[in-house]
Amino acid sequence: MTVLEKTLPVPPKQRDTLVRRAAMVRWAILAALIVILEVTTRTGMISPALMVSPSEILARLVSIVPTERFGQDAARTLTTILIAFTIGLVLGIPLGVFLWRVPAAGRILEPFIVTGYAMPTLLFYPVLLAVMGLNAGPIILIAASMSLIPIALTTMVALKSIKPILHKLANSVSASPRQYYLKVLFPAATPLIFPGVKLGFIYAVIGTVAMEFILAAQGIGFRAGFYYRELNTADMWAYIAVVIVLSVLVNAVLTRLEKRIRRDML
């Protein structure tokens, strides 16, 4: 559910109309930006060394995507992102539960976690490279750590925000620990945990592509960095466009899933 849907006290039909209009405006803005870029790059207002036209980017994508090399790069990047995000999810939620369940640990560890959230973990890449070698390991570890922190923090905040009546209800029916977590806590906290999960995936993408850009032998980020160093602007932007499209698609899927979860919780 978007902020517009949550905050406007309007009937459902009118709210749906407002949401559709907002979507139309977003698409209009996107189309206008594409037209502006096309005109400014074609007329030379933007140097070809910095940016090429959207139509040229699309043409390069059509020729690049079917190639075996692109398939290998995409498979490497997607695999790294999914592994890093899975690690962040599997470790982040239990860590958030622990920080909520043990308030003393939460008060002690939260400043360190928040500091790690703000600190660029990319700085640790040289150390990890020396320890783990030139492979996907350092990239996965850094991307997973970037993904874990927002998931853990939002899980802790979500559990803290659960109404006391739900805890009393679980105690009144003598719910087992498993029922307490699976039937009461997580259903109530999921709508607030999910934004952290979305952030976790976004940070997994950022960490993976950024590390591949800096130093890697394969991947979409590596290929964009390679073409940047080769001054091949068209292919560089084609690979950047792949990252943008991937991020938009995943965000759309997660947003739709979040809306469905919130609707089921109402």
C-alpha positions as a Markdown table, in Angstrom:
| # | Residue | x | y | z |
|---|---|---|---|---|
| 1 | Met | 0.0 | 0.0 | 0.0 |
| 2 | Thr | 1.4 | 3.4 | -1.0 |
| 3 | Val | 1.6 | 6.4 | 1.2 |
| 4 | Leu | -1.2 | 7.9 | -0.9 |
| 5 | Glu | -3.4 | 4.9 | -0.2 |
| 6 | Lys | -2.8 | 5.0 | 3.5 |
| 7 | Thr | -3.1 | 8.6 | 4.3 |
| 8 | Leu | -6.0 | 9.9 | 2.2 |
| 9 | Pro | -9.4 | 9.3 | 3.9 |
| 10 | Val | -11.3 | 8.7 | 0.7 |
| 11 | Pro | -13.7 | 6.0 | -0.5 |
| 12 | Pro | -12.0 | 3.0 | -2.2 |
| 13 | Lys | -13.2 | 3.9 | -5.7 |
| 14 | Gln | -12.0 | 7.4 | -5.5 |
| 15 | Arg | -8.7 | 6.2 | -4.0 |
| 16 | Asp | -8.2 | 3.8 | -6.9 |
| 17 | Thr | -8.8 | 6.7 | -9.3 |
| 18 | Leu | -6.2 | 8.8 | -7.5 |
| 19 | Val | -3.7 | 6.0 | -7.6 |
| 20 | Arg | -4.3 | 5.4 | -11.3 |
| 21 | Arg | -3.8 | 9.1 | -12.0 |
| 22 | Ala | -0.6 | 9.1 | -10.0 |
| 23 | Ala | 0.7 | 6.1 | -12.1 |
| 24 | Met | -0.2 | 7.9 | -15.3 |
| 25 | Val | 1.7 | 11.0 | -14.1 |
| 26 | Arg | 4.7 | 8.9 | -13.3 |
| 27 | Trp | 4.7 | 7.3 | -16.8 |
| 28 | Ala | 4.3 | 10.8 | -18.3 |
| 29 | Ile | 7.3 | 12.1 | -16.4 |
| 30 | Leu | 9.3 | 9.1 | -17.5 |
| 31 | Ala | 8.3 | 9.5 | -21.1 |
| 32 | Ala | 9.2 | 13.2 | -20.9 |
| 33 | Leu | 12.7 | 12.4 | -19.5 |
| 34 | Ile | 13.3 | 10.0 | -22.3 |
| 35 | Val | 12.3 | 12.5 | -25.0 |
| 36 | Ile | 14.5 | 15.2 | -23.4 |
| 37 | Leu | 17.5 | 12.9 | -23.3 |
| 38 | Glu | 16.9 | 11.8 | -26.9 |
| 39 | Val | 16.7 | 15.4 | -28.1 |
| 40 | Thr | 19.7 | 16.7 | -26.0 |
| 41 | Thr | 22.0 | 13.9 | -27.0 |
| 42 | Arg | 21.0 | 14.0 | -30.6 |
| 43 | Thr | 21.5 | 17.7 | -30.9 |
| 44 | Gly | 24.9 | 17.6 | -29.1 |
| 45 | Met | 23.7 | 19.5 | -26.0 |
| 46 | Ile | 25.1 | 16.6 | -24.0 |
| 47 | Ser | 28.5 | 15.3 | -25.1 |
| 48 | Pro | 28.5 | 11.8 | -26.6 |
| 49 | Ala | 31.4 | 11.0 | -24.2 |
| 50 | Leu | 29.0 | 11.4 | -21.3 |
| 51 | Met | 25.7 | 10.1 | -22.5 |
| 52 | Val | 24.2 | 8.6 | -25.7 |
| 53 | Ser | 20.6 | 8.7 | -26.8 |
| 54 | Pro | 18.0 | 6.3 | -25.3 |
| 55 | Ser | 17.4 | 4.9 | -28.8 |
| 56 | Glu | 21.0 | 4.1 | -29.2 |
| 57 | Ile | 21.1 | 2.4 | -25.8 |
| 58 | Leu | 18.1 | 0.3 | -26.8 |
| 59 | Ala | 19.8 | -0.7 | -30.0 |
| 60 | Arg | 22.9 | -1.8 | -28.1 |
| 61 | Leu | 20.7 | -3.7 | -25.7 |
| 62 | Val | 19.1 | -5.6 | -28.6 |
| 63 | Ser | 22.5 | -6.6 | -29.8 |
| 64 | Ile | 24.1 | -7.3 | -26.4 |
| 65 | Val | 21.3 | -9.3 | -24.6 |
| 66 | Pro | 21.3 | -12.3 | -26.9 |
| 67 | Thr | 25.0 | -12.9 | -26.6 |
| 68 | Glu | 26.6 | -15.7 | -24.5 |
| 69 | Arg | 28.8 | -13.2 | -22.7 |
| 70 | Phe | 25.8 | -11.2 | -21.5 |
| 71 | Gly | 24.2 | -14.4 | -20.2 |
| 72 | Gln | 27.3 | -15.3 | -18.2 |
| 73 | Asp | 27.5 | -11.8 | -16.8 |
| 74 | Ala | 23.9 | -11.6 | -15.9 |
| 75 | Ala | 24.0 | -15.1 | -14.3 |
| 76 | Arg | 27.0 | -14.2 | -12.2 |
| 77 | Thr | 25.4 | -10.9 | -11.0 |
| 78 | Leu | 22.0 | -12.3 | -10.3 |
| 79 | Thr | 23.5 | -15.3 | -8.5 |
| 80 | Thr | 25.6 | -13.1 | -6.3 |
| 81 | Ile | 22.7 | -10.8 | -5.5 |
| 82 | Leu | 20.4 | -13.6 | -4.6 |
| 83 | Ile | 23.0 | -15.3 | -2.4 |
| 84 | Ala | 23.8 | -12.0 | -0.6 |
| 85 | Phe | 20.1 | -11.2 | -0.1 |
| 86 | Thr | 19.3 | -14.6 | 1.1 |
| 87 | Ile | 22.2 | -14.4 | 3.7 |
| 88 | Gly | 21.0 | -11.0 | 4.8 |
| 89 | Leu | 17.4 | -12.2 | 5.1 |
| 90 | Val | 18.2 | -15.4 | 6.9 |
| 91 | Leu | 20.6 | -13.7 | 9.4 |
| 92 | Gly | 18.9 | -10.3 | 9.6 |
| 93 | Ile | 15.5 | -11.4 | 10.8 |
| 94 | Pro | 16.8 | -13.6 | 13.7 |
| 95 | Leu | 19.2 | -10.8 | 14.6 |
| 96 | Gly | 16.3 | -8.3 | 14.8 |
| 97 | Val | 14.3 | -10.8 | 16.9 |
| 98 | Phe | 17.3 | -11.1 | 19.2 |
| 99 | Leu | 17.7 | -7.4 | 19.6 |
| 100 | Trp | 14.0 | -7.1 | 20.4 |
| 101 | Arg | 13.9 | -10.1 | 22.7 |
| 102 | Val | 17.0 | -9.0 | 24.7 |
| 103 | Pro | 16.6 | -5.3 | 25.3 |
| 104 | Ala | 20.0 | -5.0 | 26.9 |
| 105 | Ala | 21.7 | -6.4 | 23.9 |
| 106 | Gly | 19.6 | -4.1 | 21.7 |
| 107 | Arg | 20.7 | -1.1 | 23.6 |
| 108 | Ile | 24.4 | -2.2 | 23.4 |
| 109 | Leu | 24.5 | -3.4 | 19.8 |
| 110 | Glu | 22.2 | -1.0 | 18.1 |
| 111 | Pro | 24.7 | 1.9 | 17.9 |
| 112 | Phe | 27.3 | -0.4 | 16.3 |
| 113 | Ile | 24.7 | -1.7 | 13.8 |
| 114 | Val | 23.6 | 1.8 | 12.9 |
| 115 | Thr | 27.2 | 2.9 | 12.5 |
| 116 | Gly | 27.7 | -0.1 | 10.2 |
| 117 | Tyr | 24.6 | 1.0 | 8.2 |
| 118 | Ala | 26.2 | 4.5 | 7.7 |
| 119 | Met | 29.7 | 3.3 | 7.1 |
| 120 | Pro | 30.8 | 2.4 | 3.5 |
| 121 | Thr | 31.5 | -1.3 | 3.9 |
| 122 | Leu | 33.3 | -1.2 | 0.5 |
| 123 | Leu | 36.3 | 0.0 | 2.4 |
| 124 | Phe | 36.8 | -3.5 | 3.7 |
| 125 | Tyr | 37.1 | -5.0 | 0.2 |
| 126 | Pro | 41.0 | -4.9 | 0.1 |
| 127 | Val | 41.2 | -6.8 | 3.4 |
| 128 | Leu | 38.6 | -9.4 | 2.3 |
| 129 | Leu | 40.4 | -9.7 | -1.1 |
| 130 | Ala | 43.6 | -10.5 | 0.7 |
| 131 | Val | 41.9 | -13.1 | 3.0 |
| 132 | Met | 39.4 | -14.7 | 0.5 |
| 133 | Gly | 41.1 | -14.1 | -2.8 |
| 134 | Leu | 39.8 | -12.8 | -6.2 |
| 135 | Asn | 36.5 | -14.5 | -6.4 |
| 136 | Ala | 32.8 | -13.9 | -5.6 |
| 137 | Gly | 33.3 | -14.4 | -1.8 |
| 138 | Pro | 34.3 | -10.8 | -0.9 |
| 139 | Ile | 31.5 | -9.4 | -3.0 |
| 140 | Ile | 28.9 | -11.7 | -1.5 |
| 141 | Leu | 30.1 | -10.9 | 2.1 |
| 142 | Ile | 30.0 | -7.2 | 1.6 |
| 143 | Ala | 26.6 | -7.2 | -0.2 |
| 144 | Ala | 25.2 | -9.5 | 2.4 |
| 145 | Ser | 26.3 | -7.3 | 5.3 |
| 146 | Met | 24.8 | -4.3 | 3.5 |
| 147 | Ser | 21.5 | -6.2 | 3.1 |
| 148 | Leu | 21.5 | -7.6 | 6.7 |
| 149 | Ile | 21.5 | -4.3 | 8.5 |
| 150 | Pro | 18.2 | -2.7 | 7.3 |
| 151 | Ile | 16.4 | -6.0 | 7.7 |
| 152 | Ala | 17.6 | -6.5 | 11.3 |
| 153 | Leu | 16.8 | -2.9 | 12.3 |
| 154 | Thr | 13.3 | -2.9 | 10.8 |
| 155 | Thr | 12.6 | -6.3 | 12.3 |
| 156 | Met | 13.5 | -5.0 | 15.7 |
| 157 | Val | 11.4 | -1.8 | 15.3 |
| 158 | Ala | 8.5 | -3.8 | 13.9 |
| 159 | Leu | 8.4 | -6.1 | 16.9 |
| 160 | Lys | 8.7 | -3.2 | 19.3 |
| 161 | Ser | 5.7 | -1.6 | 17.7 |
| 162 | Ile | 3.3 | -4.6 | 18.2 |
| 163 | Lys | 0.4 | -3.6 | 20.4 |
| 164 | Pro | 0.6 | -5.1 | 24.0 |
| 165 | Ile | -2.9 | -6.6 | 23.6 |
| 166 | Leu | -1.5 | -9.1 | 21.1 |
| 167 | His | 1.0 | -10.4 | 23.7 |
| 168 | Lys | -1.8 | -10.7 | 26.3 |
| 169 | Leu | -4.0 | -12.5 | 23.8 |
| 170 | Ala | -1.2 | -15.0 | 23.1 |
| 171 | Asn | -0.7 | -15.6 | 26.8 |
| 172 | Ser | -4.4 | -15.9 | 27.4 |
| 173 | Val | -4.8 | -18.8 | 25.0 |
| 174 | Ser | -1.5 | -20.5 | 26.2 |
| 175 | Ala | 0.1 | -20.2 | 22.8 |
| 176 | Ser | 3.3 | -22.2 | 22.4 |
| 177 | Pro | 6.5 | -20.4 | 21.5 |
| 178 | Arg | 6.1 | -21.6 | 17.9 |
| 179 | Gln | 2.5 | -20.4 | 17.8 |
| 180 | Tyr | 3.5 | -17.1 | 19.5 |
| 181 | Tyr | 6.0 | -16.3 | 16.8 |
| 182 | Leu | 4.3 | -17.7 | 13.7 |
| 183 | Lys | 0.7 | -16.9 | 14.5 |
| 184 | Val | 1.0 | -13.6 | 16.5 |
| 185 | Leu | 4.3 | -11.8 | 16.2 |
| 186 | Phe | 5.3 | -12.2 | 12.6 |
| 187 | Pro | 1.9 | -11.7 | 11.1 |
| 188 | Ala | 1.5 | -8.4 | 13.1 |
| 189 | Ala | 5.1 | -7.3 | 12.3 |
| 190 | Thr | 5.3 | -8.3 | 8.6 |
| 191 | Pro | 3.8 | -5.1 | 7.2 |
| 192 | Leu | 6.6 | -3.1 | 9.0 |
| 193 | Ile | 9.3 | -5.7 | 8.3 |
| 194 | Phe | 8.7 | -5.7 | 4.6 |
| 195 | Pro | 10.1 | -2.2 | 3.8 |
| 196 | Gly | 13.3 | -3.4 | 5.5 |
| 197 | Val | 13.3 | -6.5 | 3.2 |
| 198 | Lys | 12.9 | -4.2 | 0.2 |
| 199 | Leu | 15.8 | -2.1 | 1.4 |
| 200 | Gly | 17.8 | -5.2 | 2.0 |
| 201 | Phe | 17.4 | -6.3 | -1.6 |
| 202 | Ile | 18.2 | -2.8 | -2.9 |
| 203 | Tyr | 21.4 | -2.8 | -0.9 |
| 204 | Ala | 22.3 | -6.3 | -2.1 |
| 205 | Val | 22.0 | -5.0 | -5.7 |
| 206 | Ile | 24.1 | -1.8 | -4.9 |
| 207 | Gly | 26.8 | -3.8 | -3.1 |
| 208 | Thr | 27.1 | -6.4 | -5.8 |
| 209 | Val | 27.2 | -4.1 | -8.8 |
| 210 | Ala | 29.5 | -1.5 | -7.0 |
| 211 | Met | 32.0 | -4.2 | -6.1 |
| 212 | Glu | 31.9 | -5.8 | -9.6 |
| 213 | Phe | 32.5 | -2.3 | -11.0 |
| 214 | Ile | 35.6 | -1.8 | -8.8 |
| 215 | Leu | 37.3 | -5.2 | -9.2 |
| 216 | Ala | 35.8 | -8.3 | -10.6 |
| 217 | Ala | 36.4 | -10.6 | -13.6 |
| 218 | Gln | 32.8 | -11.1 | -14.6 |
| 219 | Gly | 29.3 | -9.6 | -14.0 |
| 220 | Ile | 27.1 | -6.7 | -15.2 |
| 221 | Gly | 28.9 | -4.2 | -12.9 |
| 222 | Phe | 32.3 | -5.4 | -14.2 |
| 223 | Arg | 31.2 | -5.1 | -17.8 |
| 224 | Ala | 29.9 | -1.5 | -17.2 |
| 225 | Gly | 33.2 | -0.6 | -15.6 |
| 226 | Phe | 35.1 | -2.2 | -18.4 |
| 227 | Tyr | 33.3 | -0.2 | -21.1 |
| 228 | Tyr | 33.8 | 2.9 | -19.0 |
| 229 | Arg | 37.5 | 2.4 | -19.0 |
| 230 | Glu | 37.4 | 1.6 | -22.7 |
| 231 | Leu | 35.5 | 4.9 | -23.3 |
| 232 | Asn | 32.7 | 2.8 | -24.9 |
| 233 | Thr | 29.8 | 5.0 | -23.7 |
| 234 | Ala | 27.0 | 3.3 | -25.6 |
| 235 | Asp | 27.7 | -0.2 | -24.2 |
| 236 | Met | 28.4 | 1.2 | -20.7 |
| 237 | Trp | 25.0 | 2.8 | -20.6 |
| 238 | Ala | 23.4 | -0.3 | -22.0 |
| 239 | Tyr | 24.7 | -2.3 | -19.0 |
| 240 | Ile | 23.7 | 0.5 | -16.7 |
| 241 | Ala | 20.2 | 0.3 | -18.2 |
| 242 | Val | 20.1 | -3.4 | -17.4 |
| 243 | Val | 20.7 | -2.7 | -13.7 |
| 244 | Ile | 18.1 | 0.0 | -13.8 |
| 245 | Val | 15.5 | -2.2 | -15.4 |
| 246 | Leu | 16.3 | -5.1 | -13.0 |
| 247 | Ser | 15.9 | -2.8 | -10.0 |
| 248 | Val | 12.6 | -1.4 | -11.2 |
| 249 | Leu | 11.2 | -4.8 | -11.9 |
| 250 | Val | 12.2 | -6.3 | -8.6 |
| 251 | Asn | 10.9 | -3.2 | -6.8 |
| 252 | Ala | 7.6 | -3.5 | -8.6 |
| 253 | Val | 7.3 | -7.2 | -7.6 |
| 254 | Leu | 8.2 | -6.5 | -4.0 |
| 255 | Thr | 5.8 | -3.5 | -3.8 |
| 256 | Arg | 3.0 | -5.6 | -5.2 |
| 257 | Leu | 3.8 | -8.4 | -2.7 |
| 258 | Glu | 3.9 | -5.8 | 0.1 |
| 259 | Lys | 0.5 | -4.4 | -0.9 |
| 260 | Arg | -1.0 | -7.9 | -0.9 |
| 261 | Ile | 0.5 | -8.7 | 2.5 |
| 262 | Arg | -0.9 | -5.4 | 3.9 |
| 263 | Arg | -4.3 | -6.1 | 2.4 |
| 264 | Asp | -4.3 | -9.6 | 3.9 |
| 265 | Met | -3.4 | -8.2 | 7.3 |
| 266 | Leu | -6.3 | -5.7 | 7.4 |
